[in-house]
Amino acid sequence: MGEKYNKIQRAYGEYFATAQTVPQNTTADGDEGVQTGLVHGAMGGVSVTAEVNTALVLSPGKYCKVTLQHGDSATGQFAELGTVCSVTGSGTQTRAAGTLLGRFIVPPECKDYTKVVLATDDVEATGALDVFPEMIPR
């Protein structure tokens, strides 16, 4: 009976990045901006998930990385809290829409203000990502 409730649940309508085009050889903050209280105080009960929205293509040996950052205010300094995902291109591999790239369980010490940062070292990177919180059942 409890099995159907033992699944990670997506927070409806909550995003750090929505169909955001991956940057080419640079970094970019998530297009949903700084979030307040979205994952803070969850005591390890929330993960941040990165998923391919539009086919992700990276050149061989080049990477795409998504990190979660946190800070004390929306306009202050942000520090990296952890890596949501880091993927590297291999041959002509394409990661299709809907592909899960990674999850990061938000630790209890997460501050109130959070954002994600997308980064690549590939001048030819293409595709778009969704990054969103999910509730972890306990």
N, C-alpha and C positions, 0 to 999 in steps of 0.2 A: 504494500500500500504506500509506503513512504518513498518508493523509488521515483515516482513521477514528480515529486517535489524536491528531489535531491539533485537538481540540475542548476547550473549557473544561469542566472536570469539577467537579461539586458535591461538597463534603466531606459525606459521608453523616452525618446526625444532628447536624451542627454548625449552630447558629443564634445570631444576636444578638437576633432577635425572631421569634416564632412566632405567626402568626395574631393579631398584636397590633392591637387596635382603635386607630385613629388618635386622638390627643388632639384635643379641641375647644378651639381658641384658646389653646393652651398647649404645653408640651413634656413629653415623657416619655422616660425611659431605656428602652432595649430590655428586654423582659420576660425575657430570658435572662441578664440581669445583666452584670457585668464578666467578660470572658474573659481568661484568662492564656495567652499563647503561641500563641493561635489563628492570628494572622496576623503576629506579630512574627518577624523574621528570614527572611522569605520572599524578600527581595531582588527585589521587583517581580513575583513569581511567583504572587501571590494577589490576587484582586479581592473586594470586598464588593459584593453585589448586593441590590437592593431589588425585590420583586415583589409584585403585588397578590394577596392571599389571598382576600378577600371584596370585591366590587365597591366601588371607591373613587369617592365623589361629593364634589366640592368646589363651593362656590358660585362664581359668576363672579368672576374677579379675586382669588380667595383661593388660598393656597398650602399645599402639604404638602412638607416638606423632611426628608430623612434625612441626618444627618452621622455620620461616624466620629470618635470622640475617643480619645485615648490619654494614658497617664500612667505614673508610676514605681511606683505601688502601687495596690492595689484600693480603698483608702479615701482616697487623696490627691487632689490636684487633677488634673483632666483638662483637656486643651486640644484644640481642634478640629484634626483632622488633614486633613480634607477632606469635600467634599459627595458623598454617594452618589447622591442625586437631589434635584431640586427641580421640582415640577410645579405648574401653576396651573390653576384651574378656568376653563372656557370654556363659556358657555351651559349646556346641560343635559347636557354630556358626562359619561359614566360610563366609568371605566376598569375593564374586566372582570377577573375572576379570571384569574391567569396572565399578566397584562400586565407586561412588564419595564419598570420605571420608571427604572432607571439602574444603572451600575456605577462603582466607584471602585477604581483599581489602588493597592494599598497600597504606599507608598514605603519604601525601605530604612530610613529614619530612624524608622520606627514603633517606639514603645516597647512593652514587654512586656504591659502591661495595656490592654485596649481595650473600648469599648462603643459602641453607637449611641444616638443621640438622635433621636426623631421629634418634629416640630413642625408645627403649623398655626396660621393666623390666622383660622380659620373656625369659628364657634360651631355650625355645622350640618354639619360634616364627618362623613362616615360611611364605613365600610369597615375593612378590616384588611390589614396588610402582613406579609410574611415578609422577613427580612433575614439573609443567610447568606454565608459565604465560598465562593469557587470557585477552583480551581487553574487557572492559565493554563499551557498546554503551551509548552514551549520547544524 
